[in-house]
Amino acid sequence: MDRSNKNTAIRCTVEQCANHCDCAEYCALDCITVGTHESNPTVDQCTDCKSFQKKCC
């Protein structure tokens, strides 16, 4: 994957993600999946980026 590609539709500040753009605070993916870990989400902390992948070394 080309991590220099910045998708300006998806802002991201998680630099530990393998999909994080190298040059700006954006995601390098074309699209992401957002989900939840709660049965009844009520605040933004209940949501997760399901496209997150831990950056290797």
N, CA, C, O and CB atoms as a CASP TS submission, in Angstrom:
PFRMAT TS
TARGET T0000
AUTHOR 0000-0000-0000
METHOD Language model
MODEL 1
PARENT N/A
ATOM      1  N   MET     1       0.836  -1.172   0.000  1.00  0.00           N
ATOM      2  CA  MET     1       0.000   0.000   0.000  1.00  0.00           C
ATOM      3  C   MET     1       0.887   1.244   0.000  1.00  0.00           C
ATOM      4  O   MET     1       1.935   1.282   0.646  1.00  0.00           O
ATOM      5  CB  MET     1      -0.955  -0.007   1.212  1.00  0.00           C
ATOM      6  N   ASP     2       0.449   2.243  -0.729  1.00  0.00           N
ATOM      7  CA  ASP     2       1.171   3.502  -0.815  1.00  0.00           C
ATOM      8  C   ASP     2       0.743   4.413   0.332  1.00  0.00           C
ATOM      9  O   ASP     2      -0.326   5.021   0.273  1.00  0.00           O
ATOM     10  CB  ASP     2       0.925   4.187  -2.183  1.00  0.00           C
ATOM     11  N   ARG     3       1.572   4.512   1.380  1.00  0.00           N
ATOM     12  CA  ARG     3       1.216   5.324   2.535  1.00  0.00           C
ATOM     13  C   ARG     3       1.477   6.802   2.317  1.00  0.00           C
ATOM     14  O   ARG     3       1.251   7.606   3.221  1.00  0.00           O
ATOM     15  CB  ARG     3       1.972   4.856   3.739  1.00  0.00           C
ATOM     16  N   SER     4       1.956   7.183   1.118  1.00  0.00           N
ATOM     17  CA  SER     4       2.097   8.606   0.817  1.00  0.00           C
ATOM     18  C   SER     4       0.790   9.159   0.246  1.00  0.00           C
ATOM     19  O   SER     4       0.622  10.372   0.120  1.00  0.00           O
ATOM     20  CB  SER     4       3.258   8.839  -0.174  1.00  0.00           C
ATOM     21  N   ASN     5      -0.141   8.245  -0.101  1.00  0.00           N
ATOM     22  CA  ASN     5      -1.453   8.650  -0.596  1.00  0.00           C
ATOM     23  C   ASN     5      -2.268   9.187   0.575  1.00  0.00           C
ATOM     24  O   ASN     5      -2.480   8.476   1.558  1.00  0.00           O
ATOM     25  CB  ASN     5      -2.189   7.459  -1.292  1.00  0.00           C
ATOM     26  N   LYS     6      -2.728  10.437   0.480  1.00  0.00           N
ATOM     27  CA  LYS     6      -3.535  10.988   1.570  1.00  0.00           C
ATOM     28  C   LYS     6      -4.965  11.129   1.090  1.00  0.00           C
ATOM     29  O   LYS     6      -5.247  11.847   0.130  1.00  0.00           O
ATOM     30  CB  LYS     6      -2.975  12.359   2.057  1.00  0.00           C
ATOM     31  N   ASN     7      -5.863  10.437   1.770  1.00  0.00           N
ATOM     32  CA  ASN     7      -7.287  10.517   1.455  1.00  0.00           C
ATOM     33  C   ASN     7      -7.864  11.662   2.284  1.00  0.00           C
ATOM     34  O   ASN     7      -8.086  11.507   3.484  1.00  0.00           O
ATOM     35  CB  ASN     7      -8.034   9.149   1.750  1.00  0.00           C
ATOM     36  N   THR     8      -8.103  12.797   1.655  1.00  0.00           N
ATOM     37  CA  THR     8      -8.549  13.983   2.387  1.00  0.00           C
ATOM     38  C   THR     8      -9.972  13.852   2.912  1.00  0.00           C
ATOM     39  O   THR     8     -10.446  14.732   3.631  1.00  0.00           O
ATOM     40  CB  THR     8      -8.452  15.199   1.502  1.00  0.00           C
ATOM     41  N   ALA     9     -10.653  12.779   2.568  1.00  0.00           N
ATOM     42  CA  ALA     9     -11.993  12.526   3.105  1.00  0.00           C
ATOM     43  C   ALA     9     -11.934  11.810   4.453  1.00  0.00           C
ATOM     44  O   ALA     9     -12.942  11.728   5.155  1.00  0.00           O
ATOM     45  CB  ALA     9     -12.811  11.698   2.114  1.00  0.00           C
ATOM     46  N   ILE    10     -10.746  11.286   4.824  1.00  0.00           N
ATOM     47  CA  ILE    10     -10.616  10.524   6.067  1.00  0.00           C
ATOM     48  C   ILE    10      -9.472  11.095   6.895  1.00  0.00           C
ATOM     49  O   ILE    10      -8.317  10.713   6.709  1.00  0.00           O
ATOM     50  CB  ILE    10     -10.380   9.017   5.774  1.00  0.00           C
ATOM     51  N   ARG    11      -9.787  12.001   7.802  1.00  0.00           N
ATOM     52  CA  ARG    11      -8.768  12.542   8.709  1.00  0.00           C
ATOM     53  C   ARG    11      -8.419  11.487   9.754  1.00  0.00           C
ATOM     54  O   ARG    11      -9.295  10.768  10.235  1.00  0.00           O
ATOM     55  CB  ARG    11      -9.267  13.855   9.396  1.00  0.00           C
ATOM     56  N   CYS    12      -7.151  11.398  10.100  1.00  0.00           N
ATOM     57  CA  CYS    12      -6.701  10.414  11.085  1.00  0.00           C
ATOM     58  C   CYS    12      -5.466  10.928  11.807  1.00  0.00           C
ATOM     59  O   CYS    12      -4.554  11.473  11.185  1.00  0.00           O
ATOM     60  CB  CYS    12      -6.403   9.057  10.411  1.00  0.00           C
ATOM     61  N   THR    13      -5.442  10.753  13.121  1.00  0.00           N
ATOM     62  CA  THR    13      -4.288  11.166  13.920  1.00  0.00           C
ATOM     63  C   THR    13      -3.588   9.982  14.581  1.00  0.00           C
ATOM     64  O   THR    13      -2.722  10.169  15.436  1.00  0.00           O
ATOM     65  CB  THR    13      -4.722  12.159  14.980  1.00  0.00           C
ATOM     66  N   VAL    14      -3.959   8.775  14.191  1.00  0.00           N
ATOM     67  CA  VAL    14      -3.403   7.574  14.823  1.00  0.00           C
ATOM     68  C   VAL    14      -2.149   7.133  14.065  1.00  0.00           C
ATOM     69  O   VAL    14      -2.222   6.339  13.127  1.00  0.00           O
ATOM     70  CB  VAL    14      -4.459   6.422  14.857  1.00  0.00           C
ATOM     71  N   GLU    15      -1.015   7.654  14.481  1.00  0.00           N
ATOM     72  CA  GLU    15       0.239   7.369  13.788  1.00  0.00           C
ATOM     73  C   GLU    15       0.705   5.924  13.974  1.00  0.00           C
ATOM     74  O   GLU    15       1.574   5.462  13.235  1.00  0.00           O
ATOM     75  CB  GLU    15       1.315   8.313  14.274  1.00  0.00           C
ATOM     76  N   GLN    16       0.146   5.208  14.940  1.00  0.00           N
ATOM     77  CA  GLN    16       0.512   3.812  15.180  1.00  0.00           C
ATOM     78  C   GLN    16      -0.174   2.861  14.201  1.00  0.00           C
ATOM     79  O   GLN    16       0.106   1.662  14.207  1.00  0.00           O
ATOM     80  CB  GLN    16       0.161   3.419  16.607  1.00  0.00           C
ATOM     81  N   CYS    17      -1.068   3.383  13.359  1.00  0.00           N
ATOM     82  CA  CYS    17      -1.782   2.552  12.391  1.00  0.00           C
ATOM     83  C   CYS    17      -0.967   2.410  11.108  1.00  0.00           C
ATOM     84  O   CYS    17      -0.399   3.386  10.618  1.00  0.00           O
ATOM     85  CB  CYS    17      -3.170   3.149  12.081  1.00  0.00           C
ATOM     86  N   ALA    18      -0.913   1.214  10.577  1.00  0.00           N
ATOM     87  CA  ALA    18      -0.186   0.956   9.335  1.00  0.00           C
ATOM     88  C   ALA    18      -0.807   1.672   8.144  1.00  0.00           C
ATOM     89  O   ALA    18      -0.148   1.843   7.118  1.00  0.00           O
ATOM     90  CB  ALA    18      -0.136  -0.532   9.064  1.00  0.00           C
ATOM     91  N   ASN    19      -2.061   2.093   8.263  1.00  0.00           N
ATOM     92  CA  ASN    19      -2.747   2.769   7.165  1.00  0.00           C
ATOM     93  C   ASN    19      -2.659   4.289   7.244  1.00  0.00           C
ATOM     94  O   ASN    19      -3.224   4.988   6.402  1.00  0.00           O
ATOM     95  CB  ASN    19      -4.188   2.356   7.140  1.00  0.00           C
ATOM     96  N   HIS    20      -1.954   4.804   8.250  1.00  0.00           N
ATOM     97  CA  HIS    20      -1.822   6.250   8.430  1.00  0.00           C
ATOM     98  C   HIS    20      -0.914   6.826   7.351  1.00  0.00           C
ATOM     99  O   HIS    20       0.146   6.268   7.068  1.00  0.00           O
ATOM    100  CB  HIS    20      -1.268   6.583   9.838  1.00  0.00           C
ATOM    101  N   CYS    21      -1.319   7.929   6.752  1.00  0.00           N
ATOM    102  CA  CYS    21      -0.516   8.599   5.731  1.00  0.00           C
ATOM    103  C   CYS    21       0.802   9.077   6.333  1.00  0.00           C
ATOM    104  O   CYS    21       0.820   9.625   7.435  1.00  0.00           O
ATOM    105  CB  CYS    21      -1.292   9.788   5.117  1.00  0.00           C
ATOM    106  N   ASP    22       1.894   8.874   5.621  1.00  0.00           N
ATOM    107  CA  ASP    22       3.205   9.273   6.123  1.00  0.00           C
ATOM    108  C   ASP    22       3.406  10.784   6.151  1.00  0.00           C
ATOM    109  O   ASP    22       4.220  11.282   6.928  1.00  0.00           O
ATOM    110  CB  ASP    22       4.277   8.646   5.285  1.00  0.00           C
ATOM    111  N   CYS    23       2.681  11.516   5.320  1.00  0.00           N
ATOM    112  CA  CYS    23       2.978  12.935   5.142  1.00  0.00           C
ATOM    113  C   CYS    23       1.967  13.889   5.768  1.00  0.00           C
ATOM    114  O   CYS    23       2.195  15.099   5.763  1.00  0.00           O
ATOM    115  CB  CYS    23       3.075  13.229   3.701  1.00  0.00           C
ATOM    116  N   ALA    24       0.853  13.383   6.309  1.00  0.00           N
ATOM    117  CA  ALA    24      -0.166  14.275   6.865  1.00  0.00           C
ATOM    118  C   ALA    24      -1.097  13.480   7.785  1.00  0.00           C
ATOM    119  O   ALA    24      -1.004  12.255   7.860  1.00  0.00           O
ATOM    120  CB  ALA    24      -0.978  14.964   5.727  1.00  0.00           C
ATOM    121  N   GLU    25      -1.979  14.171   8.474  1.00  0.00           N
ATOM    122  CA  GLU    25      -2.897  13.514   9.405  1.00  0.00           C
ATOM    123  C   GLU    25      -4.161  13.030   8.684  1.00  0.00           C
ATOM    124  O   GLU    25      -5.270  13.507   8.928  1.00  0.00           O
ATOM    125  CB  GLU    25      -3.274  14.474  10.549  1.00  0.00           C
ATOM    126  N   TYR    26      -3.946  12.071   7.793  1.00  0.00           N
ATOM    127  CA  TYR    26      -5.024  11.463   7.017  1.00  0.00           C
ATOM    128  C   TYR    26      -4.783   9.969   6.922  1.00  0.00           C
ATOM    129  O   TYR    26      -3.688   9.478   7.197  1.00  0.00           O
ATOM    130  CB  TYR    26      -5.124  12.094   5.604  1.00  0.00           C
ATOM    131  N   CYS    27      -5.827   9.257   6.529  1.00  0.00           N
ATOM    132  CA  CYS    27      -5.708   7.822   6.260  1.00  0.00           C
ATOM    133  C   CYS    27      -5.264   7.648   4.812  1.00  0.00           C
ATOM    134  O   CYS    27      -5.619   8.450   3.949  1.00  0.00           O
ATOM    135  CB  CYS    27      -7.065   7.072   6.532  1.00  0.00           C
ATOM    136  N   ALA    28      -4.499   6.615   4.550  1.00  0.00           N
ATOM    137  CA  ALA    28      -4.045   6.334   3.192  1.00  0.00           C
ATOM    138  C   ALA    28      -4.984   5.374   2.454  1.00  0.00           C
ATOM    139  O   ALA    28      -4.790   5.120   1.266  1.00  0.00           O
ATOM    140  CB  ALA    28      -2.641   5.756   3.226  1.00  0.00           C
ATOM    141  N   LEU    29      -5.993   4.840   3.139  1.00  0.00           N
ATOM    142  CA  LEU    29      -6.930   3.919   2.499  1.00  0.00           C
ATOM    143  C   LEU    29      -7.975   4.673   1.672  1.00  0.00           C
ATOM    144  O   LEU    29      -8.229   5.854   1.907  1.00  0.00           O
ATOM    145  CB  LEU    29      -7.623   3.050   3.556  1.00  0.00           C
ATOM    146  N   ASP    30      -8.572   3.980   0.706  1.00  0.00           N
ATOM    147  CA  ASP    30      -9.658   4.560  -0.086  1.00  0.00           C
ATOM    148  C   ASP    30     -10.936   4.676   0.739  1.00  0.00           C
ATOM    149  O   ASP    30     -11.713   5.615   0.569  1.00  0.00           O
ATOM    150  CB  ASP    30      -9.917   3.715  -1.341  1.00  0.00           C
ATOM    151  N   CYS    31     -11.142   3.716   1.629  1.00  0.00           N
ATOM    152  CA  CYS    31     -12.308   3.736   2.509  1.00  0.00           C
ATOM    153  C   CYS    31     -11.959   2.972   3.781  1.00  0.00           C
ATOM    154  O   CYS    31     -11.008   2.190   3.796  1.00  0.00           O
ATOM    155  CB  CYS    31     -13.565   3.118   1.807  1.00  0.00           C
ATOM    156  N   ILE    32     -12.724   3.196   4.847  1.00  0.00           N
ATOM    157  CA  ILE    32     -12.521   2.500   6.113  1.00  0.00           C
ATOM    158  C   ILE    32     -13.848   1.921   6.582  1.00  0.00           C
ATOM    159  O   ILE    32     -14.909   2.261   6.059  1.00  0.00           O
ATOM    160  CB  ILE    32     -11.925   3.451   7.185  1.00  0.00           C
ATOM    161  N   THR    33     -13.771   1.046   7.570  1.00  0.00           N
ATOM    162  CA  THR    33     -14.959   0.504   8.212  1.00  0.00           C
ATOM    163  C   THR    33     -14.985   0.998   9.648  1.00  0.00           C
ATOM    164  O   THR    33     -14.007   0.847  10.381  1.00  0.00           O
ATOM    165  CB  THR    33     -14.980  -1.056   8.150  1.00  0.00           C
ATOM    166  N   VAL    34     -16.097   1.585  10.048  1.00  0.00           N
ATOM    167  CA  VAL    34     -16.279   2.059  11.420  1.00  0.00           C
ATOM    168  C   VAL    34     -17.278   1.133  12.098  1.00  0.00           C
ATOM    169  O   VAL    34     -18.312   0.799  11.519  1.00  0.00           O
ATOM    170  CB  VAL    34     -16.770   3.556  11.459  1.00  0.00           C
ATOM    171  N   GLY    35     -16.974   0.720  13.315  1.00  0.00           N
ATOM    172  CA  GLY    35     -17.860  -0.179  14.052  1.00  0.00           C
ATOM    173  C   GLY    35     -17.917   0.234  15.508  1.00  0.00           C
ATOM    174  O   GLY    35     -17.472   1.320  15.882  1.00  0.00           O
ATOM    175  N   THR    36     -18.470  -0.648  16.325  1.00  0.00           N
ATOM    176  CA  THR    36     -18.584  -0.371  17.753  1.00  0.00           C
ATOM    177  C   THR    36     -18.269  -1.628  18.551  1.00  0.00           C
ATOM    178  O   THR    36     -18.407  -2.748  18.060  1.00  0.00           O
ATOM    179  CB  THR    36     -19.992   0.150  18.100  1.00  0.00           C
ATOM    180  N   HIS    37     -17.850  -1.420  19.775  1.00  0.00           N
ATOM    181  CA  HIS    37     -17.599  -2.538  20.690  1.00  0.00           C
ATOM    182  C   HIS    37     -18.668  -2.592  21.778  1.00  0.00           C
ATOM    183  O   HIS    37     -18.558  -3.375  22.722  1.00  0.00           O
ATOM    184  CB  HIS    37     -16.199  -2.416  21.324  1.00  0.00           C
ATOM    185  N   GLU    38     -19.688  -1.770  21.649  1.00  0.00           N
ATOM    186  CA  GLU    38     -20.774  -1.688  22.625  1.00  0.00           C
ATOM    187  C   GLU    38     -22.077  -2.196  22.014  1.00  0.00           C
ATOM    188  O   GLU    38     -22.274  -2.100  20.803  1.00  0.00           O
ATOM    189  CB  GLU    38     -20.946  -0.239  23.126  1.00  0.00           C
ATOM    190  N   SER    39     -22.952  -2.728  22.832  1.00  0.00           N
ATOM    191  CA  SER    39     -24.254  -3.176  22.325  1.00  0.00           C
ATOM    192  C   SER    39     -25.203  -2.005  22.098  1.00  0.00           C
ATOM    193  O   SER    39     -26.127  -2.099  21.289  1.00  0.00           O
ATOM    194  CB  SER    39     -24.886  -4.172  23.298  1.00  0.00           C
ATOM    195  N   ASN    40     -24.977  -0.897  22.812  1.00  0.00           N
ATOM    196  CA  ASN    40     -25.826   0.283  22.673  1.00  0.00           C
ATOM    197  C   ASN    40     -24.936   1.532  22.736  1.00  0.00           C
ATOM    198  O   ASN    40     -24.905   2.203  23.768  1.00  0.00           O
ATOM    199  CB  ASN    40     -26.934   0.319  23.790  1.00  0.00           C
ATOM    200  N   PRO    41     -24.213   1.859  21.657  1.00  0.00           N
ATOM    201  CA  PRO    41     -23.291   2.990  21.707  1.00  0.00           C
ATOM    202  C   PRO    41     -24.021   4.317  21.914  1.00  0.00           C
ATOM    203  O   PRO    41     -25.037   4.593  21.277  1.00  0.00           O
ATOM    204  CB  PRO    41     -22.470   3.046  20.430  1.00  0.00           C
ATOM    205  N   THR    42     -23.473   5.133  22.826  1.00  0.00           N
ATOM    206  CA  THR    42     -24.109   6.416  23.126  1.00  0.00           C
ATOM    207  C   THR    42     -23.148   7.593  23.028  1.00  0.00           C
ATOM    208  O   THR    42     -23.596   8.739  22.984  1.00  0.00           O
ATOM    209  CB  THR    42     -24.712   6.377  24.503  1.00  0.00           C
ATOM    210  N   VAL    43     -21.834   7.344  22.994  1.00  0.00           N
ATOM    211  CA  VAL    43     -20.838   8.408  22.879  1.00  0.00           C
ATOM    212  C   VAL    43     -19.767   7.994  21.867  1.00  0.00           C
ATOM    213  O   VAL    43     -19.641   6.816  21.533  1.00  0.00           O
ATOM    214  CB  VAL    43     -20.197   8.721  24.266  1.00  0.00           C
ATOM    215  N   ASP    44     -19.004   8.965  21.387  1.00  0.00           N
ATOM    216  CA  ASP    44     -18.016   8.665  20.351  1.00  0.00           C
ATOM    217  C   ASP    44     -16.947   7.666  20.799  1.00  0.00           C
ATOM    218  O   ASP    44     -16.371   6.975  19.959  1.00  0.00           O
ATOM    219  CB  ASP    44     -17.350   9.937  19.908  1.00  0.00           C
ATOM    220  N   GLN    45     -16.672   7.575  22.097  1.00  0.00           N
ATOM    221  CA  GLN    45     -15.689   6.611  22.595  1.00  0.00           C
ATOM    222  C   GLN    45     -16.135   5.161  22.394  1.00  0.00           C
ATOM    223  O   GLN    45     -15.331   4.242  22.550  1.00  0.00           O
ATOM    224  CB  GLN    45     -15.423   6.862  24.067  1.00  0.00           C
ATOM    225  N   CYS    46     -17.390   4.952  22.054  1.00  0.00           N
ATOM    226  CA  CYS    46     -17.913   3.602  21.822  1.00  0.00           C
ATOM    227  C   CYS    46     -17.642   3.116  20.396  1.00  0.00           C
ATOM    228  O   CYS    46     -17.902   1.955  20.081  1.00  0.00           O
ATOM    229  CB  CYS    46     -19.414   3.569  22.100  1.00  0.00           C
ATOM    230  N   THR    47     -17.125   3.988  19.539  1.00  0.00           N
ATOM    231  CA  THR    47     -16.900   3.613  18.142  1.00  0.00           C
ATOM    232  C   THR    47     -15.434   3.307  17.892  1.00  0.00           C
ATOM    233  O   THR    47     -14.560   3.808  18.600  1.00  0.00           O
ATOM    234  CB  THR    47     -17.369   4.727  17.203  1.00  0.00           C
ATOM    235  N   ASP    48     -15.162   2.484  16.887  1.00  0.00           N
ATOM    236  CA  ASP    48     -13.813   2.044  16.571  1.00  0.00           C
ATOM    237  C   ASP    48     -13.596   2.060  15.059  1.00  0.00           C
ATOM    238  O   ASP    48     -14.528   1.839  14.285  1.00  0.00           O
ATOM    239  CB  ASP    48     -13.554   0.636  17.142  1.00  0.00           C
ATOM    240  N   CYS    49     -12.364   2.322  14.653  1.00  0.00           N
ATOM    241  CA  CYS    49     -11.991   2.143  13.260  1.00  0.00           C
ATOM    242  C   CYS    49     -11.630   0.664  13.087  1.00  0.00           C
ATOM    243  O   CYS    49     -10.597   0.207  13.576  1.00  0.00           O
ATOM    244  CB  CYS    49     -10.792   3.097  12.846  1.00  0.00           C
ATOM    245  N   LYS    50     -12.474  -0.058  12.401  1.00  0.00           N
ATOM    246  CA  LYS    50     -12.264  -1.496  12.206  1.00  0.00           C
ATOM    247  C   LYS    50     -11.193  -1.765  11.138  1.00  0.00           C
ATOM    248  O   LYS    50     -10.806  -2.914  10.923  1.00  0.00           O
ATOM    249  CB  LYS    50     -13.589  -2.176  11.809  1.00  0.00           C
ATOM    250  N   SER    51     -10.720  -0.712  10.474  1.00  0.00           N
ATOM    251  CA  SER    51      -9.667  -0.842   9.468  1.00  0.00           C
ATOM    252  C   SER    51      -8.274  -0.683  10.080  1.00  0.00           C
ATOM    253  O   SER    51      -7.270  -0.808   9.378  1.00  0.00           O
ATOM    254  CB  SER    51      -9.870   0.190   8.361  1.00  0.00           C
ATOM    255  N   PHE    52      -8.207  -0.408  11.382  1.00  0.00           N
ATOM    256  CA  PHE    52      -6.923  -0.230  12.066  1.00  0.00           C
ATOM    257  C   PHE    52      -6.070  -1.480  11.966  1.00  0.00           C
ATOM    258  O   PHE    52      -6.538  -2.596  12.189  1.00  0.00           O
ATOM    259  CB  PHE    52      -7.142   0.132  13.532  1.00  0.00           C
ATOM    260  N   GLN    53      -4.807  -1.264  11.625  1.00  0.00           N
ATOM    261  CA  GLN    53      -3.804  -2.322  11.643  1.00  0.00           C
ATOM    262  C   GLN    53      -2.563  -1.762  12.312  1.00  0.00           C
ATOM    263  O   GLN    53      -2.071  -0.704  11.919  1.00  0.00           O
ATOM    264  CB  GLN    53      -3.488  -2.847  10.199  1.00  0.00           C
ATOM    265  N   LYS    54      -2.052  -2.455  13.314  1.00  0.00           N
ATOM    266  CA  LYS    54      -0.874  -1.976  14.036  1.00  0.00           C
ATOM    267  C   LYS    54       0.313  -1.873  13.095  1.00  0.00           C
ATOM    268  O   LYS    54       0.614  -2.799  12.342  1.00  0.00           O
ATOM    269  CB  LYS    54      -0.541  -2.906  15.214  1.00  0.00           C
ATOM    270  N   LYS    55       0.983  -0.725  13.153  1.00  0.00           N
ATOM    271  CA  LYS    55       2.161  -0.494  12.324  1.00  0.00           C
ATOM    272  C   LYS    55       3.286  -1.396  12.822  1.00  0.00           C
ATOM    273  O   LYS    55       3.556  -1.467  14.021  1.00  0.00           O
ATOM    274  CB  LYS    55       2.591   1.010  12.356  1.00  0.00           C
ATOM    275  N   CYS    56       3.914  -2.060  11.917  1.00  0.00           N
ATOM    276  CA  CYS    56       5.024  -2.950  12.250  1.00  0.00           C
ATOM    277  C   CYS    56       6.337  -2.175  12.251  1.00  0.00           C
ATOM    278  O   CYS    56       6.589  -1.360  11.364  1.00  0.00           O
ATOM    279  CB  CYS    56       5.095  -4.129  11.257  1.00  0.00           C
ATOM    280  N   CYS    57       7.126  -2.425  13.204  1.00  0.00           N
ATOM    281  CA  CYS    57       8.492  -1.890  13.333  1.00  0.00           C
ATOM    282  C   CYS    57       8.644  -0.564  12.665  1.00  0.00           C
ATOM    283  O   CYS    57       9.729   0.016  12.684  1.00  0.00           O
ATOM    284  CB  CYS    57       9.494  -2.846  12.760  1.00  0.00           C
TER
END
